Amino acid sequence: MIFKSKKTMIAPSILSADFSRIGDEVSKLKSAGADIVHCDVMDGHFVPNLTFGAKFIKDLRKTSDLPFDVHLMISEPERYVGDFIKAGANSITFHFEAQNKPEKLLSEIRAANVMCGLAVSPDTPISAIEKYIPMCDIIVVMSVYPGFGGQKFIEKSYEKIKSLKTFIEKNDCDTLIEIDGGVTFENASLIKKCGADILVAGNAVFGADDIAKAVETLRKV
């Protein structure tokens, strides 16, 4: 795997960064102790919001050597995966709900030496993706409805994380669990206890006065 750690990994979501100085915002994440840069790509179709495309990732790649975790919240992800691979993504996840044959696209991503995975929206049970989990380096559990940052964590996500962790351990899968949405200093500890490996945090990091302290707190609580 391109990124793998025994510790909980913190992946600040640039969706919550100040886009007027996005290069500076991303470049300081490494010194702040972040492990991964989380990039939410939205198309205004699969989700009701627009963010950025592959060129944005390519340009931003110049500002940091941290792994770029690209989360595609888009329709027809198979049309654009190649662009994000070329742009410098280290991992690419796409939504199970947006792809009829995920195994083919997962294989395509992995063949490019990029980590691959599926994201699941709050209403999609883990049972729906079980046969694909062994093919994935990462499963992103959406703990809010995809489309906007700053939403409140959906409480039923705790059981979903536990269910996913149980399946991974029972089937000896080398798959990381990533939690995306509503991660705070108050709930980070319980999320980790349920089995999460990667915490995506937007407002908790970029909304803090001290980003380094925010990252350290999320990792240690």
C-alpha positions, 0 to 999 in steps of 0.5 A: 500500500502507498500509505499504511500506518499502525497509528490512526491517520488524519486526512484533512479535507481541503473542501474546508480550506480557504480556496483563495490561498489553497496552495499555502493551506495544503503545503502547511499540512505536512508540517502540521502532522497530517498524513494524507490530503483528502480531495473531494471531487463533486460534479453537481450531478451525483451530489448537489455541489460542485468543487474541482476537477483533475487540473486542480489536483495536478496544480495542487500536487506541486505544493505537497508530497503528502499522499493525495486521497481523491474521493470521486463523488461523481456520476460515471467515474470510469470516464474520469479516473484516468485524468485523476491518475495522471494528475497525481492521485495516490488513492482514488475512491468512487461511490458504489452507488455510481458504478454498476461494475465496480470490480472493473474500475477498481482493477483499472485503478490498481493497475496504475499503482494507485490505491483503489476503493469504494465509498458508501453513502449513509443509506447503503449497508455494508452487506451490499459491498461485501463481495468487493471489499477484498478488491479494495485498499480503502472503504470510505464510510460516509458518515454524512450525506455526500455533497457538503462539508460541515454536516453533523455525524450520523450516529448509525455510522458507528455500527456501520464501522463495526460491521465493516471492521468485523468483515475485514478481520473475519475475511483477512482483508488488507483494507483500510476503513476511512470515515468521512463526514462530521468528524470532531474532537468529541467523536473521534475517539469513539470512531477510532474504537469502532475500527477506523484507520483514517479520519477525514476532517475538514472544519475540525482542522481548517477551522482551528486556530492551530492546525498542528494542534488540531491534527495531534488532538484528533490522533490522540483523543 
